[in-house]
């Protein structure tokens, strides 16, 4: 696998694409795009979640709950 470096900023339209995949955002009092861009610069969340969505869809025919949890405070996190 070849990794090619690039910079990435998540626009609001990309958050909409993530939500269209069935993911929801929870845990943050700020909108997801600014929060992710500030705390996780160059993080291409849509690419990762698109892959996860494809892989998980193959595992079951049941409803999947897809939540992106943005942790705030002294120890920022993304689950």
C-alpha positions in Angstrom: 0.0 0.0 0.0 1.3 3.4 -1.0 0.5 6.4 1.2 0.4 9.8 -0.5 0.4 12.8 1.9 -2.2 15.4 1.4 -4.0 18.0 3.5 -7.7 17.7 4.2 -10.3 20.0 5.7 -13.7 18.7 6.4 -16.4 21.0 4.9 -20.0 20.9 6.1 -21.0 19.2 2.9 -18.8 16.2 3.8 -20.5 16.0 7.2 -23.8 15.7 5.2 -22.3 12.9 3.1 -21.3 11.1 6.4 -24.9 11.5 7.7 -26.2 10.2 4.4 -24.3 7.0 5.1 -26.4 6.6 8.2 -23.9 8.0 10.8 -24.9 10.5 13.5 -22.7 12.8 15.5 -23.0 13.0 19.3 -21.2 14.4 22.3 -20.2 17.8 21.0 -21.8 21.2 21.6 -20.1 22.6 18.5 -20.9 21.5 14.9 -18.9 18.5 13.8 -16.8 20.0 11.0 -15.2 22.8 13.0 -14.7 20.4 15.9 -13.0 17.8 13.8 -10.9 20.3 11.8 -9.6 21.9 15.0 -8.9 18.8 17.0 -8.0 16.3 14.2 -6.4 18.3 11.4 -6.1 16.5 8.0 -8.4 13.7 9.2 -10.3 12.3 6.2 -13.2 11.0 8.2 -15.5 10.4 5.2 -13.0 7.9 3.6 -12.7 5.9 6.8 -16.4 5.8 7.5 -17.2 4.9 4.0 -14.9 1.9 4.3 -16.3 0.9 7.7 -19.8 1.3 6.4 -19.1 -1.1 3.5 -17.4 -3.6 5.6 -20.0 -3.6 8.4 -22.9 -3.9 5.9 -21.6 -7.3 4.8 -21.7 -8.7 8.4 -25.4 -8.5 9.1 -28.8 -7.8 7.7 -29.9 -6.2 10.9 -30.0 -2.5 11.6 -26.6 -1.0 12.5 -26.3 2.0 14.8 -23.5 4.2 13.5 -22.5 7.0 15.9 -19.5 9.2 15.7 -18.9 10.4 19.3 -16.9 13.6 19.7 -15.5 14.0 23.2 -14.9 17.5 24.4 -12.9 18.9 27.3 -9.3 18.5 28.5 -9.0 15.1 26.7 -10.6 15.5 23.2 -11.4 12.3 21.5 -13.3 10.7 18.7 -15.0 7.3 19.0 
